[in-house]
Amino acid sequence: MPDTPPPQPDSKRLFDLLMKVGIDAGDACALVQEVSNMAAANLITRFESRLEARNAKIDAHSAEFSSFRWTMGLGFTMLAPLLYLVRFVD
């Protein structure tokens, strides 16, 4: 029987269950490690998708703010000649 590293404490319950079922210790340890790797990959994928969604929202807000800034600039630019004309009409 090859020497297998002891499972991590959080994986001990799964390892013990696999041993009760009758799976070899080396195979059980390999399976526990593979399940742990898949869970980590799933967690990373979910985190990346949430991060991408948040970045998309930030980009949308930035575009909206830029549009608002241009509109305000245009409004103030048009207001200046209007105020100039109103001043001379009185």
CORNORRA-V834715 format. One record per backbone hydrogen bond with DSSP energy under -0.5 kcal/mol. CO is the residue of the C=O (numbers start at 1). NH is the residue of the N-H. Records with the same first field share a line. If there is no record, write none. Layout:
# CORNORRA-V834715
CO = NH / NH
This chain:
# CORNORRA-V834715
8 = 11 / 12
9 = 12
11 = 15
12 = 16
13 = 17
14 = 18
15 = 19
16 = 20
17 = 21
18 = 22 / 23
24 = 28
25 = 29
26 = 30
27 = 31
28 = 32
29 = 33
30 = 34
31 = 35
32 = 36
33 = 37
34 = 38
35 = 39
36 = 40
37 = 41
38 = 42
39 = 43
40 = 44
41 = 45
42 = 46
43 = 47
44 = 48
45 = 49
46 = 50
47 = 51
48 = 52
49 = 53
50 = 54
51 = 55
52 = 56
53 = 57
54 = 58
55 = 59
56 = 60
57 = 61
58 = 62
59 = 63
60 = 64
61 = 65
62 = 66
63 = 67
64 = 68
65 = 69
66 = 70
67 = 71
68 = 72
69 = 73
70 = 74
71 = 75
72 = 76
73 = 77
74 = 78
75 = 79
76 = 80
77 = 81
78 = 82
79 = 83
80 = 84
81 = 85
82 = 86
83 = 87
84 = 88
85 = 89
86 = 90
